[in-house]
Amino acid sequence: MASNMSRRHLLKTLGAGGAALAGGTMFRPMAALAASDVAFWATGTLDVGDAWSRAADDAGLNVAFTDNGNDPGPAVARLVAGNANDLFDIGGLQGGAEKELAVQGAIVPWDMSKIPNYENVWQWAKDIPYLHHDGKQYGLPAVINADSIIYRPDKLGKVDSYGVIFDPKLKGQVAMEDAWINSAVFAAMYLKESENHKIGNPGNLTEDELGLVMEFLIKHKRDGQFRTFWSGWEQGVQLVGDGEVLAMTGWEPIVYEGRKRGLQVEYAAPVEGYEGWGNNLVLLKGTLDRGLGDDAHKFANWLFDGFYGCTLGEQRGYVVPSDRNVAYAEAHASEFDPAKVKALAEHVKAKFSGKIAWQNTRPDNFQLYEEWWQKLRNA
């Protein structure tokens, strides 16, 4: 295991441009870590840039953020068999991998008595699947949202179904993400709700259900329905921004970015429902080995204190599921508009009031998903 000194040296090197050693992209240069610093390895959209400095002011913590690339497969592998547990203290991962990581001994349970701000987290967010294993809390819902369809109303009118993605009239003008954790769920929701196929949980398909969904997607790909299967924030924004597609399944922040570029872009409220997801905080085992457990809990408590939630909402349109966000904005109206913070929270709550299929990064037939998705890529 890396010593604290060697870890600090490597993280400093990463900040200077060696992020590939950890499998991620460092968002900002770092100074050498002090004893009270925490290394946060999470999906890039959780980064708040220079605003991390507030953690030092509020909680005495210097946060070193590294993008883990978002893809749960490589992230889990680096935690279990790579060097991520030596380098980082807290992970921010798409929900579903907690059980596997706990069984493998890569993460440890949170001590909820050390995170008093968790009391203000919305109850239904606390009830999200995958947060617990063997009666212990391994995941904290840092960010939640529900995804659907990005579309151009000036070209298509109102869109309210995933059927637009499979409409032959839009052949070559639609796209889906190159990730089964999202695209297989969207297709399953459509087939279940609008085509009346017998599908139980769109986020955890049986072998037969998965075959049905993937054959459906492969057929449409071979027919030329999709302009592309996109990957990553930049390509997603480009497809919309350049007018290459009229509709695609994807992330809501792409809508906001499209609007910044002067486009008429909307986010659909599909009759089939939304795909719900959570990006959850996990406590890496190496953190306790290094004696940094208390600092990691301080970080988690700070993240739920309100400033981070207001900042992330302003930057990304994502929500930390806590009532502390509005309370913080009301107490700091010179920094944040309380009405906007409340409106964003109500927007996300409204999406979760209807049909939801939860994203699951580790469904029961995980390996089959991987095999089927490779068949689609090769089709």
C-alpha positions in Angstrom: 0.0 0.0 0.0 1.2 3.5 -0.8 2.3 5.5 2.2 0.7 8.9 2.7 3.9 10.6 1.5 4.2 8.6 -1.7 0.4 9.2 -2.3 0.8 12.9 -1.9 3.8 12.9 -4.3 1.9 10.9 -6.9 -1.2 13.1 -6.6 1.0 16.2 -7.0 2.4 14.6 -10.2 -1.1 13.9 -11.4 -2.0 17.5 -11.0 0.9 18.4 -13.2 -0.4 16.2 -16.0 0.1 12.6 -15.0 -3.6 11.8 -14.4 -3.5 8.9 -16.8 -1.7 6.9 -14.0 -5.0 7.0 -12.1 -7.2 6.4 -15.1 -8.8 9.9 -14.9 -8.4 13.5 -15.8 -7.3 16.0 -13.2 -9.5 19.0 -13.4 -7.1 21.5 -11.7 -3.5 21.5 -10.5 -2.9 20.7 -6.8 -0.3 21.5 -4.3 1.1 18.7 -2.1 -1.6 17.3 0.2 -1.6 18.2 3.9 -2.8 15.9 6.6 -6.4 17.2 6.5 -6.8 17.0 2.7 -9.1 14.5 0.9 -8.8 13.1 -2.6 -12.2 12.8 -4.3 -12.4 10.5 -7.3 -15.8 11.0 -9.0 -17.7 11.5 -12.2 -16.5 14.7 -13.9 -19.9 16.5 -13.7 -19.6 16.5 -9.9 -16.6 18.8 -10.1 -17.2 22.4 -9.0 -13.7 23.8 -9.9 -12.5 26.6 -7.8 -15.5 26.4 -5.5 -13.9 23.4 -3.8 -11.9 26.1 -1.8 -15.0 26.6 0.3 -14.5 23.2 1.8 -11.2 24.5 3.3 -13.0 27.6 4.7 -16.0 25.7 6.0 -14.6 22.4 7.1 -10.8 22.7 7.1 -10.5 20.4 4.1 -8.5 20.8 0.9 -10.3 18.8 -1.8 -8.3 17.3 -4.6 -10.7 16.3 -7.4 -10.0 13.7 -10.1 -12.4 12.6 -12.8 -12.9 8.9 -12.7 -14.3 8.7 -16.3 -17.8 7.9 -15.2 -17.8 4.3 -16.7 -18.4 2.1 -13.7 -16.6 -0.9 -15.2 -13.1 0.5 -15.2 -13.7 2.4 -12.0 -14.7 -0.8 -10.1 -11.7 -2.6 -11.6 -9.3 0.1 -10.4 -10.7 0.1 -6.9 -10.6 -3.7 -6.6 -7.4 -4.6 -8.5 -5.7 -1.3 -9.4 -4.2 1.5 -7.4 -7.3 3.7 -6.9 -7.6 2.7 -3.3 -4.1 3.8 -2.6 -4.6 7.2 -4.2 -8.1 8.3 -3.3 -10.2 8.6 -0.2 -13.8 9.0 -1.5 -15.4 7.8 -4.6 -18.4 9.2 -6.5 -19.9 6.3 -8.6 -23.1 5.7 -10.4 -25.3 3.6 -8.2 -25.3 -0.2 -8.3 -21.7 -1.2 -7.7 -21.8 -0.8 -3.9 -22.5 -4.5 -3.1 -19.8 -5.8 -5.4 -17.3 -3.3 -3.9 -18.3 -4.1 -0.4 -17.9 -7.9 -0.9 -14.5 -7.3 -2.5 -13.4 -5.3 0.5 -12.7 -2.2 -1.6 -15.1 0.1 0.3 -16.2 0.3 3.9 -19.5 1.4 5.6 -20.1 5.0 6.5 -20.5 5.9 10.2 -23.8 7.8 9.9 -23.4 9.4 13.4 -20.6 11.5 11.9 -22.7 12.9 9.1 -25.5 14.9 10.9 -26.5 16.7 7.7 -27.7 13.4 6.3 -30.9 13.9 8.3 -31.9 16.6 5.8 -31.6 14.3 2.8 -35.0 13.6 1.1 -36.4 10.3 2.4 -37.1 8.8 -1.0 -33.4 9.5 -1.9 -32.4 7.6 1.2 -34.5 4.7 0.0 -32.7 4.4 -3.3 -31.7 0.9 -4.1 -28.1 -0.1 -3.8 -27.1 2.2 -0.9 -27.1 -0.6 1.7 -25.6 -4.0 1.9 -25.9 -6.5 4.8 -27.7 -3.8 6.8 -24.8 -1.3 6.5 -24.7 2.0 4.5 -22.1 1.9 1.8 -23.5 4.6 -0.5 -24.6 8.2 0.1 -26.8 9.8 -2.6 -24.7 12.8 -3.4 -26.5 13.7 -6.7 -29.7 12.5 -8.2 -31.5 13.1 -11.4 -33.8 11.4 -13.9 -32.8 11.2 -17.6 -34.9 11.1 -20.8 -34.8 12.7 -24.3 -33.1 15.8 -25.6 -34.9 17.2 -28.6 -35.4 20.2 -30.9 -39.1 21.4 -30.5 -38.6 23.9 -33.4 -38.1 20.8 -35.7 -40.2 18.2 -34.0 -42.9 19.9 -32.0 -43.6 18.4 -28.6 -41.9 15.0 -27.9 -43.4 12.8 -25.1 -42.2 9.3 -25.9 -39.0 7.3 -26.5 -40.7 6.2 -29.7 -39.2 9.3 -31.4 -35.8 7.6 -31.1 -37.1 4.6 -33.1 -39.3 6.5 -35.6 -38.3 5.5 -39.1 -39.2 9.1 -40.3 -36.2 10.3 -38.3 -33.7 7.7 -39.6 -30.2 9.0 -39.2 -31.3 12.0 -37.2 -31.4 10.4 -33.7 -28.8 9.1 -31.3 -28.4 7.1 -28.1 -25.5 6.9 -25.7 -22.8 4.2 -26.1 -23.6 2.8 -22.7 -25.9 0.0 -21.8 -26.4 1.3 -18.3 -28.6 4.0 -20.0 -29.6 3.0 -23.5 -30.7 -0.5 -22.6 -32.9 0.9 -19.9 -34.5 3.5 -22.2 -35.2 0.8 -24.9 -36.6 -1.6 -22.2 -38.9 1.2 -20.9 -40.2 1.9 -24.4 -40.8 -1.8 -25.2 -42.5 -2.4 -21.8 -44.7 0.7 -21.6 -45.5 1.5 -25.3 -45.2 -1.9 -27.1 -46.6 -4.0 -24.2 -43.7 -6.5 -24.1 -43.5 -8.5 -20.9 -40.6 -6.8 -19.0 -40.3 -6.7 -15.3 -37.6 -4.3 -14.2 -36.1 -2.3 -17.1 -33.0 -1.7 -14.9 -32.4 -5.4 -14.2 -33.4 -7.5 -17.2 -33.6 -11.3 -17.3 -31.7 -13.1 -19.9 -34.7 -13.3 -22.2 -35.7 -9.7 -21.7 -32.2 -8.6 -22.4 -32.1 -10.6 -25.6 -35.4 -8.9 -26.7 -34.1 -5.4 -26.0 -30.7 -5.9 -27.6 -32.1 -7.5 -30.7 -34.4 -4.5 -31.0 -31.5 -2.1 -30.8 -29.3 -4.1 -33.1 -32.0 -4.2 -35.7 -32.5 -0.5 -35.6 -28.8 0.1 -35.8 -28.4 -2.1 -38.9 -31.4 -0.3 -40.5 -29.4 3.0 -40.1 -31.8 4.5 -37.5 -29.1 6.0 -35.4 -26.7 8.7 -36.5 -24.3 7.5 -33.8 -24.0 6.1 -30.3 -22.4 9.0 -28.6 -19.9 8.9 -25.7 -18.9 11.6 -23.3 -20.0 15.2 -22.5 -18.2 16.9 -25.4 -19.7 14.6 -28.1 -23.1 14.8 -26.6 -23.0 18.6 -26.7 -21.6 18.7 -30.2 -24.4 16.5 -31.6 -27.0 18.9 -30.3 -25.0 22.1 -30.8 -24.1 21.4 -34.4 -27.7 20.3 -35.3 -26.5 16.8 -36.2 -29.5 15.1 -34.4 -33.0 16.2 -33.7 -33.5 13.9 -30.8 -31.3 11.8 -28.6 -31.4 10.1 -25.2 -29.0 11.8 -22.9 -28.2 14.0 -19.9 -30.2 17.0 -19.0 -27.1 19.4 -18.7 -26.7 19.0 -22.4 -30.1 20.8 -22.7 -28.8 23.7 -20.7 -25.6 23.9 -22.8 -27.6 23.9 -26.0 -29.7 26.8 -24.8 -26.5 28.7 -23.9 -25.6 28.3 -27.6 -28.9 29.9 -28.7 -30.7 26.7 -29.7 -34.3 25.7 -29.0 -33.7 22.6 -26.9 -36.1 20.8 -24.6 -36.0 17.8 -22.2 -38.9 15.4 -22.7 -41.3 14.1 -20.1 -41.9 10.7 -21.6 -45.2 8.8 -21.1 -43.0 5.7 -20.4 -41.3 7.5 -17.5 -37.7 8.6 -16.7 -34.5 6.7 -16.0 -33.6 7.6 -12.4 -30.0 7.5 -11.2 -27.9 8.4 -8.3 -24.2 9.2 -8.1 -23.3 7.9 -4.7 -20.4 8.7 -2.3 -18.4 5.6 -1.3 -15.8 5.4 1.4 -12.6 3.7 0.1 -11.0 1.2 2.4 -7.6 2.8 2.0 -8.9 5.9 3.6 -9.3 4.2 7.0 -5.9 2.5 6.6 -4.4 5.9 6.2 -6.2 7.3 9.3 -8.3 9.7 7.2 -11.7 8.3 8.0 -12.8 11.4 10.1 -11.8 13.8 7.3 -13.7 11.7 4.8 -16.8 12.0 7.0 -16.3 15.7 7.4 -16.2 16.0 3.6 -19.5 14.0 3.2 -21.2 16.2 5.9 -19.9 19.4 4.1 -21.2 18.1 0.8 -24.8 17.9 2.3 -24.5 21.3 4.0 -26.0 23.4 1.2 -23.2 25.3 -0.5 -22.1 22.4 -2.7 -25.7 21.7 -3.6 -26.4 25.3 -4.6 -23.1 25.5 -6.6 -23.6 22.2 -8.4 -27.2 23.2 -9.3 -26.1 26.5 -10.7 -23.2 25.0 -12.7 -24.8 21.7 -13.9 -28.5 21.7 -13.2 -28.0 18.7 -10.9 -29.5 18.3 -7.4 -28.0 17.2 -4.1 -31.2 15.7 -2.6 -31.3 17.8 0.5 -33.4 20.5 2.0 -30.2 22.2 3.1 -29.8 23.7 -0.4 -32.8 26.0 -0.1 -32.0 26.9 3.5 -28.5 27.8 2.5 -29.6 29.9 -0.4 -32.1 31.8 1.8 -29.3 32.5 4.3 -26.9 33.5 1.6 -29.1 35.3 -0.9 -26.2 37.4 -2.1 -24.5 34.2 -3.5 -27.5 32.2 -4.7 -31.1 33.0 -5.8 -33.3 31.1 -3.4 -36.1 31.0 -5.9 -33.9 29.3 -8.5 -32.6 26.8 -6.0 -36.1 25.9 -4.9 -37.4 25.7 -8.5 -34.6 23.2 -9.5 -35.4 21.0 -6.5 -39.1 21.0 -7.4 -38.3 20.2 -11.0 -36.3 17.1 -10.0 -38.9 16.0 -7.4 -41.6 16.3 -10.1 -39.7 13.9 -12.4 -39.5 11.3 -9.6 -43.3 11.6 -8.8 -44.2 9.5 -11.9 -42.8 6.3 -13.5 -39.2 5.7 -12.8 -36.9 2.9 -13.9 -33.7 2.9 -11.8 -30.3 2.7 -13.5 -28.3 -0.2 -12.2 -24.6 -0.4 -13.0 -24.4 -4.0 -11.8 -27.6 -5.9 -12.8 -27.8 -9.6 -12.1 -26.9 -10.4 -15.7 -24.0 -7.9 -15.8 -21.7 -10.0 -18.0 -24.5 -10.7 -20.5 -25.1 -7.0 -20.8 -21.4 -6.5 -21.6 -21.5 -9.2 -24.2 -24.7 -8.0 -25.9 -23.4 -4.4 -26.0 -20.3 -5.5 -27.7 -22.5 -7.3 -30.3 -24.3 -4.0 -30.9 -21.1 -2.1 -31.4 -20.0 -4.7 -33.9 -23.3 -4.8 -35.8 
